[in-house]
Amino acid sequence: MNTNEDDLLEYNDDEALKFILKSLPAEVKDRIDEETVQYVLDVIYDFYNEKGYIDEEDTAEETSIDEEEMYEYILENALKDEINLTEDDIQLILDAEFDYGKSLGIYKEE
């Protein structure tokens, strides 16, 4: 994750949500709706906060995210909150969210 204060101002949750929904394959759109994607985005934000990746002013320094750890965190929370998501569904949402971030220059491939 490569972010600074200006990048976080560019990241728009509504635009991210639209981007992700548009990116999902047709065969999953009947079970992954706007509410489900928003849930995953909220859990991602919780993960970043818990790990200290975002400070109190919603700024972030360049850092590497353990994608497997974040994936497991989302899966654990979805099971706990009884959100009907398969492992593949979570990965599709994460991939689309990453693509959105890359389109803004917030994320970069390592």
Backbone torsions as a table, in degrees:
resi	resn	phi	psi	omega
1	MET	NA	126.8	-179.9
2	ASN	-122.1	101.2	-176.4
3	THR	-134.5	158.1	167.9
4	ASN	-144.0	-178.1	-174.8
5	GLU	-57.3	-42.8	-179.7
6	ASP	-63.6	-38.8	179.9
7	ASP	-62.2	-42.0	-178.9
8	LEU	-65.5	-30.2	176.2
9	LEU	-68.6	-28.8	178.8
10	GLU	-76.5	-30.8	-178.2
11	TYR	-69.4	116.9	-176.7
12	ASN	-115.4	117.6	-177.6
13	ASP	-57.4	-40.9	179.9
14	ASP	-64.5	-42.0	178.7
15	GLU	-68.6	-38.2	177.3
16	ALA	-61.7	-44.8	179.3
17	LEU	-58.7	-47.9	178.8
18	LYS	-61.7	-44.4	-179.4
19	PHE	-60.0	-46.8	-178.5
20	ILE	-64.0	-47.8	-179.7
21	LEU	-59.7	-40.1	179.4
22	LYS	-67.8	-30.4	-176.9
23	SER	-79.8	-19.0	-175.8
24	LEU	-69.1	141.6	176.1
25	PRO	-62.4	148.7	-177.2
26	ALA	-55.8	-35.7	-175.6
27	GLU	-69.6	-12.8	178.1
28	VAL	-107.2	-8.2	-175.5
29	LYS	-66.3	-17.7	178.2
30	ASP	-78.6	-18.0	-179.5
31	ARG	-117.5	-15.2	176.6
32	ILE	-110.2	103.3	-177.8
33	ASP	-105.2	-178.2	-178.6
34	GLU	-57.1	-42.7	-179.2
35	GLU	-63.0	-39.8	179.9
36	THR	-67.6	-43.5	178.0
37	VAL	-64.0	-41.7	178.7
38	GLN	-62.2	-39.2	176.6
39	TYR	-57.5	-48.6	-178.5
40	VAL	-63.4	-41.9	177.4
41	LEU	-60.3	-40.5	178.1
42	ASP	-64.1	-40.4	179.6
43	VAL	-68.7	-36.3	175.5
44	ILE	-60.2	-46.6	179.1
45	TYR	-60.9	-41.6	176.7
46	ASP	-60.9	-41.9	178.4
47	PHE	-60.8	-47.8	178.7
48	TYR	-59.4	-42.8	178.5
49	ASN	-64.1	-46.3	-178.2
50	GLU	-61.4	-35.9	-178.9
51	LYS	-84.7	-6.5	179.0
52	GLY	80.0	20.1	-179.9
53	TYR	-76.7	-20.7	179.8
54	ILE	-123.3	130.8	-179.3
55	ASP	-91.2	-176.1	-174.6
56	GLU	-61.9	-24.8	179.2
57	GLU	-93.3	14.8	-177.8
58	ASP	58.4	37.2	171.8
59	THR	-111.3	161.8	-178.4
60	ALA	-144.4	149.4	174.8
61	GLU	-95.8	162.0	176.0
62	GLU	-62.7	133.7	-178.3
63	THR	-156.1	164.0	173.7
64	SER	-101.6	133.5	179.6
65	ILE	-100.6	131.8	173.6
66	ASP	-77.9	99.8	-174.3
67	GLU	-62.3	-36.1	179.4
68	GLU	-66.8	-40.6	178.3
69	GLU	-64.2	-42.2	179.0
70	MET	-65.1	-42.8	178.4
71	TYR	-58.3	-48.0	-179.7
72	GLU	-62.6	-37.8	178.0
73	TYR	-62.4	-44.4	179.0
74	ILE	-65.7	-45.6	-179.9
75	LEU	-60.2	-45.7	179.4
76	GLU	-60.1	-44.8	179.9
77	ASN	-67.9	-39.9	179.1
78	ALA	-62.4	-42.0	177.8
79	LEU	-64.8	-44.7	-179.5
80	LYS	-62.2	-40.7	-177.3
81	ASP	-88.3	3.8	178.8
82	GLU	56.8	43.8	174.9
83	ILE	-90.0	127.0	-175.1
84	ASN	-80.3	85.8	178.4
85	LEU	-131.7	134.2	172.8
86	THR	-84.4	167.1	176.6
87	GLU	-59.9	-39.5	178.5
88	ASP	-65.6	-37.7	178.1
89	ASP	-60.3	-45.7	-179.9
90	ILE	-61.1	-43.8	-179.1
91	GLN	-64.5	-39.1	177.6
92	LEU	-61.0	-43.5	179.6
93	ILE	-66.2	-44.0	178.5
94	LEU	-61.9	-42.3	179.4
95	ASP	-62.8	-42.5	-179.9
96	ALA	-68.4	-38.0	177.9
97	GLU	-65.1	-39.4	177.2
98	PHE	-63.6	-42.4	177.7
99	ASP	-62.3	-38.1	176.7
100	TYR	-62.7	-48.4	179.0
101	GLY	-60.5	-40.1	177.4
102	LYS	-63.9	-37.0	-178.9
103	SER	-64.3	-23.5	178.2
104	LEU	-94.7	-10.4	-175.8
105	GLY	84.1	12.1	-180.0
106	ILE	-78.0	-42.9	-180.0
107	TYR	-106.1	153.7	173.2
108	LYS	-139.9	153.1	177.7
109	GLU	-69.1	144.2	176.5
110	GLU	-101.9	NA	NA
